[in-house]
Amino acid sequence: MNAKDILIDAYGRIREEVHAAVDGLGPDDLNARPTADTNSVAWLVWHLTRVQDDHIADAAGLDQVWLAQGWEKRFGLDLPRQDTGYGHRPRKAAKVRVESGDLLTGYYDAVHEQTLGFLRGLLAKDLERIVDERWDPPVSLGVRLVSVLSDDLQHVGQAAYVRGLLQSAVP
């Protein structure tokens, strides 16, 4: 198995976990915040999807799915168009509300397809290409892909935990 196949498998696991965290939840549970400082399942999944969309599109030289496919309009959030949720405080995170899990998984699936299309075309040497020189050392494509993978898995794990908290609170 080569690096490209490992990345494709790993990003596929994020998709599985996103669906497991969201499927079957109604708007009340998707938007619920167990405490005032806790993020909702909706915010966590939206954020991890926005980060993947933003970072992969940038590294691949593609348009973000959020804007190019009209997801920004479908969500209708009171946030700047390019917002990914990075640095959101609780009040701003509370603005991310959805009416259905299908909106979240639909957006995630669209981003996932763009990500897979990009990953399938990679060659081993591509992983060494520098994609961000603002860091020391500069960030290679391989490091960026693993960084997004790590961030997404952390956030989808948090979404699964919040889901569990909400479901355990049901009498």
C-alpha positions in Angstrom: 0.0 0.0 0.0 1.4 3.4 -0.9 1.0 6.7 0.8 -1.8 7.8 -1.5 -3.8 4.7 -0.7 -3.3 5.2 3.0 -4.5 8.8 2.8 -7.6 7.7 0.8 -8.4 5.1 3.4 -7.9 7.5 6.2 -10.1 10.2 4.7 -12.8 7.6 4.1 -12.8 6.8 7.8 -13.6 10.5 8.5 -16.6 10.2 6.2 -17.8 7.1 8.1 -17.5 8.8 11.4 -19.2 12.0 10.2 -22.2 10.0 9.2 -22.2 7.9 12.4 -22.1 11.2 14.5 -24.9 12.9 12.5 -27.3 10.2 11.1 -30.6 10.0 12.9 -30.3 13.2 14.9 -32.9 15.8 14.6 -32.4 19.6 14.6 -32.7 19.8 18.4 -29.9 17.3 19.0 -27.7 18.6 16.2 -27.8 22.1 17.5 -27.8 21.3 21.2 -24.8 22.5 23.3 -24.5 20.4 26.5 -23.0 23.4 28.3 -22.7 27.1 27.3 -19.0 26.5 26.4 -19.5 23.2 24.5 -19.8 23.0 20.8 -22.7 21.3 19.1 -22.6 18.4 16.8 -23.6 20.8 14.0 -20.8 23.2 14.7 -18.2 20.4 15.0 -19.1 18.7 11.8 -19.5 22.0 9.9 -16.1 23.2 11.2 -14.2 20.0 10.3 -15.8 20.1 6.9 -14.9 23.7 6.4 -11.3 23.1 7.4 -11.0 20.2 5.0 -12.6 22.1 2.2 -10.5 25.2 2.8 -7.1 23.5 3.2 -7.5 20.9 0.5 -8.8 23.4 -2.0 -5.9 25.7 -1.3 -3.3 22.9 -1.6 -4.9 21.5 -4.8 -5.5 24.9 -6.4 -9.3 24.3 -6.5 -12.3 26.3 -5.6 -13.8 25.6 -2.2 -16.9 23.4 -2.4 -18.6 25.8 0.1 -18.6 28.6 -2.4 -18.5 26.9 -5.8 -21.4 24.5 -5.1 -23.5 26.9 -3.2 -23.3 25.3 0.3 -22.7 28.7 1.8 -26.1 29.8 0.6 -27.8 26.5 1.6 -26.5 26.9 5.2 -27.5 30.6 5.3 -25.3 31.3 8.4 -24.8 34.7 9.8 -21.0 34.4 9.3 -18.4 35.7 6.8 -18.4 33.7 3.6 -14.8 32.4 4.1 -15.3 31.5 7.8 -14.1 28.1 8.8 -14.9 28.3 12.4 -11.2 28.7 13.4 -11.0 30.7 16.6 -14.8 30.7 17.2 -15.8 31.6 20.8 -19.0 30.0 22.1 -21.2 32.9 21.0 -20.0 32.7 17.4 -20.1 28.9 17.4 -23.8 29.1 18.5 -24.5 30.8 15.1 -23.9 27.5 13.3 -27.4 25.9 13.3 -28.9 23.4 10.9 -32.4 22.1 10.2 -31.2 18.6 9.2 -28.3 16.3 9.3 -28.7 15.8 5.6 -27.3 19.4 5.1 -24.2 18.5 7.1 -23.6 15.2 5.5 -24.4 16.5 2.1 -21.8 19.2 2.4 -19.3 16.8 4.0 -19.8 14.2 1.1 -19.3 16.9 -1.5 -16.0 18.0 0.1 -15.0 14.3 0.5 -15.5 13.7 -3.2 -13.3 16.7 -4.1 -10.7 15.5 -1.6 -10.7 12.0 -3.0 -10.4 13.3 -6.5 -7.3 15.3 -5.5 -5.8 12.4 -3.5 -6.3 9.9 -6.4 -4.2 12.1 -8.7 -1.2 12.4 -6.3 2.2 11.0 -7.0 4.6 10.2 -4.1 6.8 13.2 -5.0 3.8 15.6 -4.7 3.7 15.0 -1.0 7.0 16.9 -0.7 5.7 20.1 -2.4 5.7 23.1 -0.1 2.1 24.4 0.2 2.5 27.0 3.0 5.7 29.0 3.6 4.2 31.0 6.6 5.6 28.3 9.0 9.1 27.4 10.0 9.7 24.9 8.7 7.5 25.4 5.6 4.5 23.0 5.4 4.7 20.3 2.7 1.6 18.8 1.1 2.1 15.6 3.0 2.2 17.4 6.3 -0.9 19.5 5.4 -2.9 16.4 4.5 -2.0 14.7 7.8 -2.7 17.9 9.7 -6.2 18.1 8.2 -6.8 14.4 8.8 -5.8 14.8 12.5 -7.9 17.8 13.0 -11.0 16.3 11.4 -10.7 13.0 13.4 -10.4 15.0 16.6 -13.5 17.0 15.8 -15.6 14.1 14.6 -14.6 12.3 17.8 -15.9 15.3 19.8 -19.1 15.2 17.8 -19.6 11.5 18.6 -19.0 12.3 22.3 -21.5 15.2 22.3 -24.0 12.8 20.6 -23.4 10.3 23.3 -23.9 12.9 26.0 -27.2 14.0 24.4 -28.5 10.4 24.0 -27.5 9.4 27.5 -29.5 12.4 28.9 -32.8 11.1 27.3 -35.0 9.5 30.0 
